Amino acid sequence: MQARPPVCARCSRLLSQKKPPRQQPRQHPKYLSTASAITPSPPLDQTIVSVPPISRYPPTQPPSHRPPEFRKSQLHRQYTSLLRSTPLMLLFQHNNLKANEWMAVRRELATALRTHDTDSPEKDPQYIPSDSIKIQIIQSRIFSAALRVVEYWDPSPQSQKAAPSSDPLDPSTQSSASGIPNATPSPSDPAFTHALSRTAHAAVAARKKSHPLTPLLSGPLAILTFPAVSPPHMKTALSILAPRAPNFPAPKRRVNPGYHDLVTQAGLQKLLLLGARVEGTVFDTEGTRWVGGIEGGLEGLRGQLVGLLQGFGAGLTGALEGAGRSLYFTVEGRRLMLEEENGPAKGAEEEGTT
């Protein structure tokens, strides 16, 4: 019998400890019918109404005809929003203005508009804050594309016809999520009616040269936007950017010496007024100055229109009354003439009878 090798005290203490009992594997039921129900049954509402499909795109960035991350796409969206929210817009052509010249022109324009605000009270219905009137440089081709979308594309009737019902209880709803526009990321879906959609692009593709403002949209351009139609503000802006005596005189040197600086004058000489867009109507240079020269603004124009209608009504009433009055005088004159002719004959007959 062989002798056991010597063991140290630590190893002998570990060997003397009892091993833990081995865990037995969990016994699963042999048949599914014997298993107990752990998950409760869904409520009745979930069995009747199905959950709408999950959108595959963010709501602020639907699928577009052009990639929305490009700068051209963002400029197109910006110009479209600007055209839809701006009723008055002046169009200028700028010829290589330098940075300091642009700075001087914007400074003088802001100064003139702030002076106009101090003269007109805020309770005036035609009051417009000077900070909301801005001049900016635009990309002519992208602006022309946005103008065609705004003028010739109406998304409301198309969206009503193309958008299918997504209500699960509606019998016309398709069983698959491919027919629901909120779940289909394809840009060719006619349900997408935003400005960058493929439907809007196809609708205005054949109208590249049909808008009256299209011939002016060439070369370097800048626009001056107004949040409302205000002839007084328009007159003030034209007196700075495109002055012409006597209706649009430039400020005098004593009143505004900064306007007559060499840098400011150099920048103003490179600006050329091309026209305006007033509530969707295109005006040339003379028409633009006519709108800016309306006395009293829109209220004055309404007063002139009311006076013209009243004068036309008074003239029409006088003409109708004159015709009736002349007919009355004619009939009365004839009656008196007949009475004078019949008077002597009646007197002779009365004398013969007596």
C-alpha positions in Angstrom: 0.0 0.0 0.0 1.4 3.3 -1.1 1.6 6.2 1.3 -0.3 9.4 0.5 1.9 12.3 -0.4 2.1 15.1 2.2 -0.6 17.8 1.8 -0.3 21.3 3.1 -2.7 22.7 5.7 -4.6 24.8 3.2 -5.1 22.0 0.7 -6.3 19.7 3.5 -8.8 22.3 4.7 -10.2 22.6 1.1 -10.4 18.8 0.8 -12.2 18.5 4.0 -15.1 20.8 2.9 -18.2 19.2 1.5 -19.1 19.8 -2.2 -22.5 21.6 -2.8 -25.2 19.4 -4.2 -25.5 19.5 -8.0 -28.6 21.3 -9.2 -31.0 19.2 -11.2 -32.3 20.6 -14.6 -35.8 22.1 -14.6 -38.3 19.6 -15.8 -40.5 21.1 -18.5 -44.0 19.8 -19.2 -44.0 17.1 -21.7 -47.2 18.3 -23.4 -48.3 21.9 -24.2 -51.8 21.4 -22.9 -50.4 20.8 -19.4 -48.6 24.2 -19.4 -50.2 27.0 -17.4 -51.1 30.3 -19.1 -48.7 33.1 -18.0 -49.5 35.9 -20.5 -53.0 37.3 -20.1 -55.2 37.6 -23.2 -55.4 41.0 -25.0 -58.3 43.3 -24.3 -61.3 43.4 -26.6 -60.5 46.8 -28.1 -57.2 45.5 -29.5 -58.9 42.7 -31.2 -61.3 45.0 -33.0 -59.1 48.0 -33.9 -55.7 47.4 -35.4 -52.7 49.5 -34.7 -51.8 52.0 -37.5 -48.6 51.2 -39.3 -45.4 52.9 -38.1 -44.1 55.7 -40.3 -40.8 54.9 -42.1 -39.7 58.6 -42.4 -39.8 61.6 -40.0 -42.9 63.8 -40.3 -40.8 66.9 -41.0 -38.9 65.3 -43.9 -41.1 63.3 -46.2 -39.7 61.5 -49.3 -38.7 64.1 -51.9 -38.0 64.2 -55.6 -34.5 65.6 -54.8 -32.4 64.7 -51.8 -33.5 67.0 -49.0 -30.0 67.2 -47.5 -28.7 69.2 -50.4 -28.5 73.0 -50.2 -30.5 73.5 -53.4 -33.4 71.6 -51.9 -33.3 73.7 -48.8 -33.2 76.9 -50.8 -36.2 75.6 -52.8 -38.2 75.1 -49.6 -37.1 78.5 -48.3 -38.1 80.3 -51.5 -41.5 78.5 -51.7 -42.3 79.5 -48.2 -41.2 83.1 -48.9 -43.4 83.4 -52.0 -46.4 82.0 -50.2 -46.1 84.3 -47.2 -44.9 87.5 -48.9 -47.6 89.6 -50.7 -45.2 92.4 -51.7 -41.8 91.8 -53.2 -39.4 94.1 -55.2 -36.9 92.6 -57.6 -33.5 94.1 -58.1 -30.5 93.3 -60.2 -27.2 93.7 -58.4 -23.9 93.9 -60.4 -21.0 92.7 -58.3 -21.6 94.6 -55.1 -18.9 94.3 -52.5 -19.4 93.3 -48.9 -18.9 96.8 -47.6 -21.3 98.2 -50.2 -24.0 95.7 -49.2 -23.4 96.7 -45.6 -23.8 100.4 -46.4 -27.0 99.8 -48.5 -28.6 97.7 -45.8 -27.7 100.3 -43.1 -29.2 103.2 -45.0 -32.4 101.2 -45.8 -32.8 100.2 -42.1 -32.3 103.8 -41.0 -34.9 105.1 -43.4 -37.4 102.5 -42.4 -36.9 103.1 -38.7 -37.4 106.8 -39.3 -40.6 106.0 -41.0 -41.7 103.9 -38.1 -41.1 106.7 -35.6 -43.3 109.0 -37.8 -46.2 106.5 -38.1 -48.0 105.4 -34.8 -48.3 101.7 -34.0 -52.1 102.0 -33.9 -52.0 102.7 -37.6 -53.6 99.7 -39.5 -50.8 100.0 -42.1 -48.0 99.8 -39.5 -45.3 97.4 -40.3 -42.2 96.8 -38.1 -39.0 97.8 -40.0 -37.2 94.7 -38.9 -39.6 92.6 -41.0 -38.6 94.2 -44.2 -35.5 92.5 -45.5 -33.3 92.5 -48.6 -31.5 89.3 -49.6 -29.7 87.7 -52.6 -31.4 84.8 -54.3 -30.4 82.0 -56.7 -32.4 82.9 -59.9 -32.9 79.3 -61.3 -34.0 77.9 -57.9 -36.2 80.9 -57.3 -37.8 80.4 -60.7 -38.5 76.7 -60.0 -40.1 77.7 -56.6 -42.2 80.4 -58.3 -43.6 77.8 -60.8 -44.5 75.5 -57.9 -46.3 78.3 -56.0 -48.2 79.6 -59.0 -49.2 76.5 -60.9 -49.3 73.8 -58.2 -52.3 73.4 -55.9 -51.8 70.4 -53.5 -55.2 70.5 -51.8 -57.4 68.8 -54.5 -54.7 66.4 -55.5 -54.2 65.3 -51.9 -57.9 64.7 -51.4 -58.0 62.5 -54.5 -54.8 60.6 -54.0 -54.6 60.0 -50.3 -56.3 56.7 -49.4 -58.0 56.1 -46.1 -55.8 54.7 -43.4 -58.6 53.9 -41.0 -58.5 50.1 -40.3 -62.3 50.0 -39.9 -62.9 51.5 -43.3 -63.6 48.8 -45.9 -61.7 50.6 -48.6 -58.5 50.5 -46.5 -56.0 48.0 -48.0 -54.9 45.2 -45.8 -51.2 45.8 -46.5 -49.3 48.9 -45.3 -47.9 49.5 -48.8 -51.0 51.5 -49.8 -51.0 53.8 -46.8 -48.9 57.0 -47.5 -47.6 57.3 -44.0 -45.8 54.0 -44.3 -44.5 54.1 -47.9 -41.1 55.9 -48.3 -41.3 56.0 -52.1 -41.0 59.5 -53.6 -43.3 58.5 -56.5 -46.3 58.1 -54.2 -48.9 60.7 -55.4 -50.1 61.2 -51.8 -47.0 63.4 -51.2 -47.9 66.9 -52.2 -45.2 69.1 -50.6 -43.1 71.5 -52.7 -40.3 69.0 -53.2 -42.5 66.0 -54.1 -42.2 64.3 -57.4 -45.9 65.0 -58.1 -45.3 68.8 -57.8 -42.2 68.5 -60.0 -44.1 66.7 -62.8 -47.0 69.1 -62.6 -44.9 72.2 -63.3 -42.3 70.7 -65.6 -44.0 71.9 -68.8 -44.3 75.5 -67.5 -40.7 76.7 -67.5 -41.3 79.9 -69.5 -45.0 80.7 -69.0 -44.8 83.0 -65.9 -44.6 86.7 -66.6 -41.8 87.1 -64.1 -39.6 84.4 -65.7 -37.9 86.8 -68.2 -36.6 88.9 -65.3 -35.2 85.9 -63.4 -31.7 85.9 -65.0 -28.4 87.1 -63.7 -27.5 88.2 -60.2 -30.8 89.1 -58.4 -31.9 90.4 -55.0 -35.4 90.8 -53.5 -36.8 93.1 -51.0 -39.7 91.5 -49.1 -42.5 93.1 -47.2 -44.9 91.2 -44.8 -47.9 93.2 -46.1 -48.8 95.6 -48.9 -47.8 99.0 -47.7 -47.3 101.8 -50.3 -45.8 104.2 -47.7 -43.0 101.7 -46.8 -42.6 100.9 -50.4 -42.1 104.6 -51.2 -39.5 104.9 -48.5 -37.6 101.9 -49.8 -37.7 103.1 -53.3 -36.4 106.5 -52.2 -33.3 104.8 -50.9 -32.7 102.0 -53.4 -34.0 103.6 -56.6 -34.7 107.3 -56.1 -36.3 109.4 -58.8 -37.6 112.9 -58.4 -40.2 114.3 -57.8 -42.2 111.4 -56.4 -39.3 109.4 -54.9 -36.6 111.9 -53.9 -33.4 110.8 -52.3 -32.6 112.1 -48.8 -30.6 115.3 -48.7 -27.1 115.5 -47.3 -28.1 117.6 -44.4 -30.8 115.1 -43.3 -28.9 111.9 -43.9 -25.1 112.4 -44.6 -24.4 108.7 -44.6 -26.5 108.2 -47.7 -24.1 110.3 -49.7 -20.9 108.4 -48.8 -18.8 107.1 -51.6 -19.3 103.5 -50.6 -23.1 103.8 -50.3 -23.4 105.6 -53.7 -21.2 103.1 -55.3 -23.4 100.3 -54.1 -26.6 102.0 -55.1 -25.4 102.6 -58.6 -25.0 98.9 -59.0 -28.7 98.2 -58.1 -31.3 98.2 -60.8 -35.0 98.0 -60.2 -36.6 95.3 -62.4 -40.2 95.1 -61.2 -42.4 93.8 -58.4 -44.8 91.1 -57.4 -47.8 92.5 -55.6 -50.3 89.8 -54.4 -49.5 87.5 -57.2 -49.5 90.2 -59.9 -46.4 91.2 -61.8 -45.6 94.9 -62.3 -42.9 96.5 -64.3 -40.8 99.5 -63.2 -43.5 102.1 -63.9 -46.2 100.0 -62.3 -44.0 99.5 -59.2 -43.6 103.2 -58.8 -47.3 103.7 -59.3 -48.1 101.3 -56.4 -45.5 103.1 -54.3 -46.9 106.5 -55.1 -50.5 105.8 -54.0 -51.5 108.6 -51.6 -52.7 107.3 -48.2 -51.7 103.7 -48.9 -54.4 101.1 -49.3 -56.9 103.2 -47.3 -56.4 106.0 -49.8 -56.9 103.6 -52.7 -60.1 102.3 -51.2 -61.3 105.9 -50.7 -60.6 106.6 -54.4 -62.4 103.5 -55.4 -65.4 104.4 -53.2 -65.5 107.9 -54.6 -65.3 106.6 -58.2 -68.2 104.2 -57.6 -70.3 106.9 -55.9 -69.6 109.3 -58.8 -70.6 106.6 -61.3 -73.8 105.8 -59.3 -74.7 109.5 -59.1 -74.1 109.9 -62.8 -76.2 106.9 -63.6 -79.0 108.1 -61.3 -78.9 111.6 -62.9 -79.0 110.1 -66.4 -82.1 107.9 -65.5 -83.8 110.8 -63.8 -83.0 113.1 -66.7 -84.7 110.8 -69.2 -87.8 110.5 -67.0 -87.8 114.2 -66.3 -87.6 115.0 -70.1 -90.4 112.6 -70.8 -92.6 114.2 -68.1 -92.0 117.7 -69.5 -92.8 116.5 -73.0 -96.1 115.0 -71.9 -97.0 118.0 -69.9 -96.2 120.4 -72.7 -98.3 118.4 -75.1 -101.2 118.4 -72.6 -101.1 122.1 -72.2 -100.9 122.6 -76.0 -104.0 120.5 -76.4 -105.9 122.4 -73.7 -105.1 125.7 -75.4 -106.3 124.4 -78.8 -109.5 122.9 -77.4 -110.3 126.0 -75.3 -111.7 128.4 -78.0 -113.7 125.6 -79.7 -115.4 124.7 -76.5 -116.3 128.4 -75.9 -117.9 128.8 -79.3 -120.0 125.7 -78.8 -121.2 127.0 -75.5 -122.2 130.3 -77.1 -124.2 128.6 -79.9 -126.1 126.5 -77.5 -127.2 129.5 -75.5 
